[in-house]
Amino acid sequence: MPRTLKIAAAQMGPIHLTSKREDTIQRMLTLLTSASKLGAQLVLFPETALTTFFPRHLITSPEELESYFDSASTITTAPNTKPLFDEAQKLGIDISVGFAERDTDGQGYNTCVYYSAKEAKVIAKYRKVHLPGTKEPFENPDAVNQLEKRYFTPGNLGFQAFRAPDLVPGAAKKGAEVKAGTGDPILGMMICNDRRWAEGWRCYGLQGVEIVLCGYNTAGFAPDLWGTRKPMTPEEAEIDAVFHHKLVMQGNSYMNSCFSVSAAKAGMEDGKYDLIGGSCITTPEGHVLAEAKTKDDEIVFAEIDLEDCRQGKEKTFDFVRHRRIDQYGPITTQTGVVEPEYL
Ligand code: CDT
């Protein structure tokens, strides 16, 4: 039986250090309206959707730094974010939004929440596990920094899949004798750099995930971050960065038999930092179903059938029949590389 769903990535163009929160929220509301006109039931916004990607800056003023953080417990009620969630509820659209979270214990996390319009509340929260970049800025004054290890603590909530209620008509409910692939959609969230790590995807795959959501801010040209073995022009580097973005979304969707939605913050932030576009929706067979054409605010939309996940989950990647966990020990017992002995 088809389990169709209309989903969208809300790609956002640049947000600058000088951008005002109310203007950013207004842009997000405009994107929601566009998605609603297409019939979208679920819209994904980017990583740190409410601010510029501030971890590229060395911020020494505590007051300025705090201005980029929000509280997860008040994200739906604080005056400078409430209008977004109110509109989502009014339109009946579930949204996932990334933001820098200041926890009650003072820790910073790179976080996203999933807001269910039907439930009128946040039903899932994810904190970015893989924090790229460095704690200290590069010595090269022209380098693009990524100081996430300075401002954030690695996520401590794991990769917890969850079900989003009332998106698919006729979905089996709690308490029923539920056959796999008949219930409310199973979702998982990750943030930017996480998408490059097969481990997180597999954690979701092992929970039967049907759609993975991933917001991102990815520099198009950042040789100090990416490495410089093969010199590239900024244009070549950006093509490569988009290629790697799609590669991991397509490959991991295929290997975990799930759809994926990815939403970029794109374009030139602060007149200097170019972020890739490439927001896309991929299928469980690894194909790109829809993708952004610009590096501006843009809705990427597709109607999907979750039934398409069954082929991979029941055949090639039927984990229970084919996985061999007795052979995968290093995955959870070893962090770095241990090379084999010389002959
Ligand atoms: N925001 C984020 O995580 N960006 C990283 C840049 C990589 S730095 C080597 C990304 O993986 O896209």
Residues whose N, C-alpha, C, O or C-beta is under 5 A from the ligand:
A	BS01	CDT	P132 G133 C192 N193 N217 T218 L225 W226
